[in-house]
Amino acid sequence: MPTSFLFDGPNDARATILLAHGAGAPMDSASLTATARALAAEGLRIARFEFDYMASRRTTAGRKPPPRAETLIPEYQAAVDDLAASGPLIIGGKSMGGRVASMAADDLHAAGRIAGLLCLGYPFHPPGRPQRLRTAHLAQLATPTLICQGTRDEFGTREEVSSYPLSSAIELLWLEDGDHDLKPRKSVSGFTAADHLRTMAQTTAAFVDRIVR
């Protein structure tokens, strides 16, 4: 079955960003919708899609648990095929979606099919289990990458991530007091969720300008 997409932003944008959802929330969740709109406001074209297990929750098939992330790589590659972007393409996603994209990225980049990778709230480890790292492939990643992470993300805080051996191809944007959805506590940080989304989008737009020729 062909991939279904949700689009935001201009059709003639300088680049398209393909985003997959996290493990537990669909492509039209409030968080991913706000993210897509913030990126579209920077003149980027955003395409969101769902993995089959999440799409099945909209049918009589009912709720299915998320499978192992590596088993979703073929579905991500199929979404790239079905999107058939006419211009530069950046792949990525929220949490698990970004992790799957990161595992597919180097093959697609080497083939000249994508320009870069965008991960929003990368799940460096499961919450409460910092010893179970999901970073082995990130040490050798060759694809230009931007990871946007909240400093208090329970999937990887700034202090934790600073000790990881990450590829020099990876840039990190740290958003003060942001959680896994990049949301800060205004009373603590002085920032709002809208502030952090704007910073994320502006930083992403600058990243796109650097890697797209």
Buried (B, 14 or more C-beta within 10 A) or exposed (E): EEBEBBBBBEEEBBBBBBBBBBBEBBBEBEBBBBBBBBBBBBBBBBBBBBBBBBBBEEEEEEEEEBEEBEEBBEBBBBBBEBBEBEEBBBBBBBBBBBBBBBBBBBEBBEEEBBBBBBBBBBBBBEEEEBEEBBBEBBEEBEBBBBBBBBBBBBBBBBEBBEEBEBBEBBBBBBBBBBBBBBBBEEEEBEBEBEBBBBBBBBBBBEBBEEBBE
